[in-house]
Amino acid sequence: MKLSKFAFLAAIVMTIFGGQVKADELQQPTLTPVAYTLQDDAGDSFKVFKNDGEGLEISGWIQLGYHDKSTGLFNSHPNNLNVHQLWMAFDKAGDADAEGLGLGYHFDLMYGTDAADTQAFGNNPARWDFQNGLDHGGGYGWAMPQAYVTTNIGDWDVQIGHFYTTVGYEVVQATGNFFYSHAKTMYNSEPFTHTGVLASRTNEAGTDIYVGWTAGWDTGFDQLGDGSSFLGGFSKQLADNIGLTYMTTFGDLGWRGTGYSHSLVVDITLGEKLSYVLQSDFANTNGIGDPADSIGVNQYVFYDLNDSMAVGMRLEWWRGAAGHEYAFTTGLNWRPDSKFDLVIRPEVRVDWNDAGHEEIAGIDAVIAF
């Protein structure tokens, strides 16, 4: 592996791990990427499940969407009103003060047209939820995207099992993204899920550190070939308005072959209403999929028009084996004044390359419960 791939880490290591803060000022790390979304706590919104913060917590959402052309990036069934995600999440928090391991757990079950891209397609066939009789006609199917247990070992938070990746900016879950459509970089150059173990902690410099082992990319309780790879990175607030997240995978990535990837996300708050995000991914793999180096740069700008509406823009450049591809997306997030936790996301997208361009219009609604 070339040393130049780690030049970025070497250049900023003193910035990331320097400085001191008091232990009681540290924030516990989260295991999800930074994401801009209006899916905040809905306050007095109607809730199907009246969770009391103790015992089993049940939550979920339904995403309905329409797009007039296929993006080939999740939104692959045009000119239909699709149920993209009917999602149920089951959580039991662990007890860090309990004797023994104090285990908690998390399990997801989803149905919809996003299932094929949400299943563990990096598995051998007929393992977990991949090619195991869970797909139905019209692109619909079932998936079990996450199933893991959590515990604490010292000051490390640990999860073991099948879980979503920490790589990248956009996520599979509809509630974690601003846009209805997905970026080319997210779909082509990043894993979606892993099976393995991931530990995280916050050090005295306020840096969230992630260290883990996985059985490669997109696996669900299975190991394709000799899949065995490192997953890790860090997240750091460089200033009050600047955040930096770096994540990497390397080793035997399973269905993507041996290789290396990284994702860098910088999010900058430019005022009370304006924010900017820069993301860059690089992947070098030799397996199925894109066997060449792929690299992408995405830029996002978000502006809050008022308490219930925000406008966003995304400009993408992605280069794979087929050459350079570009996309520009603009859209709204609108949360109507309603007792439901509802977000409506219309957008217009333009994709282009040397062969031409295509305009795609879409709109979806996400109701959390």
C-alpha positions, 0 to 999 in steps of 0.5 A: 500500500503506498504511503501517499495514501496516508499523507493526509493523516500524517499532515494533520495528526498534530491538529487532530490529537493536540490540545486538552479538554476536561473529561466531563466536557467530552461528547460521547461518539456516535456511530453514524455519519454527520448528516444534514436533515430536517428530521429532528425531534418532532416534539409533540408530533403524533407517535405510533409507539409511546416509548418511555426511554426504558426497555425496548424502544420501537421506532420507524418511518415510511418513505413514499416517492415518485421519480420520472427517470431512473437514476440507477442509484436506489431510485430505479423504478420510475413512473411509479409511486414507490414505497421505498422504505417501510422501516422498523427499528428495535432498540434496547439500550445497554446498562454501562453501570450493570455488572457484567457486559451490560449488553444492549441491542439494535435490529432493523427490518425494512420493506420496499423498493430500496431492499435490493440495495439494502440487503447484504449483497456482499454475501455468498448467495442465500446467506442472511437476507441476500438471494434468500427468497426475500425479493418480490415482484416490481422491485419490492423485497425485504431486508434486515440491514442491521442486527448487532449488540452493544456493550462498553469495555472501559471507555470504549463503546463497542458494537458487534454484529451487522451494522451500517458503515461509518464511511461517507456522508449520505446514508441509506436511511431516508431520515438521514439525508437532505435529498431524495436521490443519492450521490454517485460517490455514495452508491459507487465508492462506499460500502453500505454495511459490514459484519464485524466489530467496531469500537469508539471512544472520545479522547482527551483532545475531543476527537472521536476515534473509531477502530474495527474489523469487518468481513469486508464490504456489504456482508451480513453474518457471512464472509465472501472469500477471505474478506477481512478488513480494517474499518476506522477513522476519526471525527473532530470539531476543528472550530466552533463552526468546522467539523472534520470526519475521516474514515477508511477501509483497507484489506480484503474487502470481499466482493470488491476484492483487496484494496483501500478506500477513504472518505473525508467530510468537512462540514462548515456552518457559515451562519445561523441559516447557511451551511456547507459540506465538502466530501471526497471519496477515493477507492482502489479495488480489484474485485466485482463492481468498478475494478479501477480507481474511483474518486469523487468530490461532492459539495453541498449547500443548505439554507434554512428559509424558515423554521419549516423549510430549507433549500439545498444544492448538491454538485457532484463529480465522480470518476470511475472506469467509464470516465468522468460523470457529473450531477447537480441537484437542487431541492427543498425540505418542507415540514408542514405544520402537522401533528405528524413527523412529515418531511416532503422533499421535491428535487430536480437533478441533472446528470451528464457526461461526455455522452450527453445529459439527462434531467430527472424530477422527483418528490418523496414524503417521509413520515416518522413514527 
